[in-house]
Structures are given as C-alpha cells and as structure tokens.
Amino acid sequence: MTAQGQSPGRWVRARLGYELRDEALFVTALTHRSAGQPHNERLEFLGDGVLNMLVAEHLYREFPMAAEGDLSRLRAWLVSAPPLAEIAAQLGLGEELRMGSGELKTGGFRRESILADALEAVIGAVYLDGGLGAAGGVVSQLFAQRLACLPDPQELKDPKTRLQEYLQSRALALPTYEVVATSGEVHAQTFWVRCEAAALALAATGQGLSRRRAEQEAAGLVLKAASGVKGAGND
C-alpha cells in the first residue's frame, strides 16, 4: 500500500500540479520517522507555519469586517488534523509515504495524524523548493472547496464558550464544573465531569480522556438541554 523507494516526482506533478526542482525535499517530506533519517518532522514544522500564514492571509483579505476571534476559529477549523488528513487521503498521499515495517503493519499510512503531518511536510517542501508564491498556489488549490464553503464562525465555538455566552446573554450565573470520577493509569486516565447550570436547573455529566474534553462534552449536553428550556432569563 505504499510507494516505498519510488520517486515522488510523478505524484507531486499529477496531484499537486507543481513542477518540483529538488526531488530530495519531497522524498524527505514523504518519509515518516519510522523509516529512519532524514524524516519529515522538520518539514512538517515549517509547513505548519506556512499553511497557517497563507490561510490567515486569505481569511484576512476575504473577510475585512470579521473580528479576530472569528478569523482564528475559521483558521483553526481549516488547518486542524481532520480536514488535513481528508485532503491527504484524497491525494493518495498515504500510498506515497515511506514508513517502517511496524507502521505499515498497523496501517499507519491511513492514520489521521500521520496523514495530516505529511501534508504539512509536503507544503513545507513546496515552500522551500519554489517559494511562498508556489506554496500559496498549492494551498489555494487544495483548500479551494473548503475556502468556498466556510461555516458560520459562531458555529465553531466550543461548547463551554457557547454555554457561557448563552447564560451571560440572559444575565444568568455561569456554570460550574466538577470532576466526579476518574479511572485508569495516570498517563491514560478517563475523566467524568459534571456541569451544572443552576440558574437553568440543568446538569449533565460528560466523559473524556482529559478533563477539558469531559468538560466540553458536559457543557454540550447542558447546552442541548437548555435549548429546550422556556422562560429562562430574558426569554
């Protein structure tokens, strides 16, 4: 399922529409650390910065009246691991990765984090090979559909923020969060957190692999229940 040892030139030209100059850069970009040195982590670091800057510039120009918070949420939505991995999968990037036998056996070429990191590394390679203009062209092409169909920034707010704003808009007391249980080893704990919105007489318990995730789930449950509450605050 992988193009171990094959030249990446044809794939780069066909799938990115980019005429590369230094093929070694792209060999590195498509080499996972499990395959040895040189691998793509440094290019991933660079590509992450380039991608964030290019997306930020696009949003800045396209939405001149948008607030900083809205721009930040849109950028985070665009460059998070799930959409990056989805784009990488559409490009067949996983089949081009050079990986160690262990990662191959466990399906690493399909893993979301590996695909997202490799796409960032490829963007970093394009930047070093052709400059910012070339990277911008590739990013515009890869993200065209998503940039044309951006969601409402308010929909991208996390549940805790939305619950807080819901209560504040009605001049109600803020919710409280309490860890009610944990399980597992210290390095792999599961948390149960209770969120209570006393002003709405609502409470819910969320579960997650971190306290923050459990809080977010609990807040989301309370917010969902709150949407059906009538006569609260200024309603």
C-alpha positions in Angstrom: 0.0 0.0 0.0 3.0 2.3 -0.2 5.4 3.6 -2.8 8.5 2.6 -0.8 11.6 3.7 -2.7 9.7 5.2 -5.6 10.4 8.7 -6.9 7.7 11.2 -5.7 8.1 13.4 -8.7 5.2 12.0 -10.7 2.9 12.1 -7.8 3.8 15.8 -7.0 3.2 16.8 -10.6 0.0 14.9 -11.0 -1.7 15.5 -7.7 -0.3 19.0 -6.7 0.1 20.4 -10.1 3.6 21.5 -9.1 6.8 21.1 -11.1 9.4 20.3 -8.5 13.1 21.2 -8.7 14.7 19.5 -5.7 13.2 16.0 -5.5 15.2 15.2 -2.4 13.0 17.6 -0.4 9.9 15.7 -1.4 11.5 12.4 -0.6 12.1 13.7 2.9 8.6 15.2 3.1 7.1 11.7 2.4 9.3 9.8 4.8 7.9 9.0 8.2 10.2 8.9 11.2 9.7 5.1 11.5 11.6 4.8 8.2 14.7 6.5 9.6 16.6 9.6 8.8 16.1 12.0 7.2 12.3 12.1 8.0 9.7 14.8 7.6 9.2 16.2 11.1 11.2 19.4 10.4 9.4 20.0 7.1 6.1 19.4 9.0 7.1 22.2 11.4 7.9 24.5 8.6 4.8 23.6 6.6 2.5 24.1 9.5 3.8 27.7 9.8 3.5 28.4 6.1 0.0 26.9 5.9 -1.2 28.9 8.9 0.1 32.1 7.4 -1.4 31.5 4.0 -4.8 30.6 5.4 -4.7 33.6 7.7 -3.9 36.0 4.9 -6.7 34.6 2.8 -9.2 35.0 5.6 -7.9 38.5 6.4 -8.5 39.6 2.8 -11.8 37.8 2.2 -13.5 38.9 5.5 -12.4 42.6 6.1 -15.1 43.1 8.8 -14.6 39.8 10.7 -13.3 40.0 14.3 -10.0 38.4 15.3 -11.8 35.7 17.2 -13.9 34.7 14.2 -10.9 34.6 12.0 -9.0 32.5 14.4 -11.8 30.0 14.7 -12.1 29.7 10.9 -8.3 29.2 10.5 -8.3 26.5 13.2 -11.2 24.7 11.5 -9.4 24.8 8.2 -6.0 23.6 9.3 -6.9 21.1 12.0 -6.0 17.4 11.6 -9.3 16.1 10.3 -9.5 18.3 7.1 -5.8 18.0 6.5 -6.0 14.2 6.7 -9.0 14.2 4.4 -7.2 16.2 1.8 -4.2 14.0 2.1 -6.3 10.9 1.6 -8.0 12.4 -1.5 -4.5 13.0 -2.9 -3.5 9.4 -2.2 -0.7 10.7 0.0 -0.7 7.7 2.3 0.3 5.4 -0.6 3.3 7.6 -1.2 4.7 7.5 2.3 7.9 5.7 3.2 7.3 4.0 6.6 8.9 1.4 8.8 7.5 -2.1 8.8 5.8 -1.7 12.1 3.8 1.4 11.0 2.9 -0.3 7.8 1.6 -3.4 9.6 -0.6 -1.2 11.8 -2.0 0.8 8.9 -0.1 4.0 9.7 -0.5 5.2 6.1 -4.2 5.7 6.9 -3.8 7.3 10.4 -5.2 10.8 10.6 -2.3 12.3 12.5 0.3 10.8 10.1 -1.5 12.0 7.0 -2.1 15.5 8.4 1.6 15.8 9.4 2.8 14.5 6.0 0.6 17.0 4.1 2.1 19.9 6.2 5.6 18.5 5.4 4.8 18.5 1.6 3.6 22.1 1.9 6.9 22.9 3.6 8.8 21.2 0.8 6.9 23.2 -1.8 7.8 26.4 0.0 11.5 25.6 0.2 11.5 24.4 -3.4 9.5 27.2 -5.1 8.9 29.9 -2.6 5.9 31.4 -1.0 4.1 32.0 -4.3 4.3 28.3 -5.2 3.2 27.3 -1.8 0.3 29.7 -2.0 -0.8 28.2 -5.3 -0.8 24.7 -4.0 -2.6 25.6 -0.8 -5.3 27.6 -2.8 -5.8 24.5 -5.0 -6.0 22.0 -2.1 -8.3 24.2 0.1 -10.4 25.8 -2.7 -13.6 23.8 -1.8 -13.3 24.4 1.9 -12.5 28.1 1.5 -15.6 28.5 -0.7 -17.9 26.8 1.9 -16.8 28.2 5.2 -19.2 27.7 8.2 -20.5 30.5 10.4 -17.7 31.2 12.8 -20.2 31.2 15.7 -20.9 27.5 15.0 -17.2 26.7 15.6 -17.1 27.9 19.2 -16.5 25.1 21.7 -19.5 24.1 23.9 -18.1 25.7 27.1 -17.8 29.0 25.3 -21.3 28.8 23.8 -22.8 27.8 27.1 -21.1 30.7 28.9 -22.3 33.1 26.2 -25.9 31.6 26.4 -26.0 32.3 30.1 -24.4 35.7 30.0 -26.8 36.9 27.3 -29.6 36.1 29.8 -27.8 37.6 32.8 -27.7 34.2 34.4 -24.9 32.8 36.7 -22.1 30.9 34.9 -22.0 27.1 35.1 -19.8 25.1 37.5 -17.7 22.1 36.6 -16.7 19.3 39.0 -14.7 16.1 38.4 -16.9 13.4 39.8 -14.8 10.3 38.8 -11.6 9.2 37.1 -10.3 5.8 36.1 -7.2 4.3 34.5 -3.5 4.9 35.0 -2.2 8.5 35.4 -0.9 8.6 31.8 -4.1 7.2 30.4 -7.0 8.5 32.5 -10.6 8.8 31.7 -12.5 11.7 33.4 -16.1 12.2 34.3 -17.1 15.9 34.8 -20.4 17.2 36.0 -21.5 20.6 34.5 -24.3 22.4 36.4 -26.2 25.5 35.3 -28.0 26.2 38.5 -29.9 29.1 37.0 -31.5 26.8 34.5 -31.9 23.9 36.9 -29.8 21.7 34.5 -26.9 19.5 34.9 -25.1 16.8 32.9 -22.0 14.6 33.1 -19.5 14.3 30.3 -16.7 11.8 29.7 -13.3 12.2 28.1 -9.7 11.3 28.0 -8.8 14.7 29.5 -10.6 16.9 32.0 -11.1 19.5 29.3 -12.8 17.1 26.9 -15.1 15.8 29.6 -16.0 19.4 30.5 -16.7 20.2 26.8 -19.0 17.1 26.5 -20.8 18.0 29.7 -21.3 21.6 28.6 -22.6 20.5 25.2 -25.2 18.3 26.9 -26.3 21.1 29.1 -26.5 23.5 26.2 -28.6 21.0 24.2 -31.0 20.7 27.1 -31.0 24.4 27.6 -32.2 25.0 24.0 -35.5 23.4 25.1 -35.8 25.5 28.3 -38.5 28.2 28.1 -38.9 31.2 30.3 -35.2 31.3 31.4 -33.6 34.7 31.8 -34.7 37.2 29.2 -36.6 34.6 27.1 
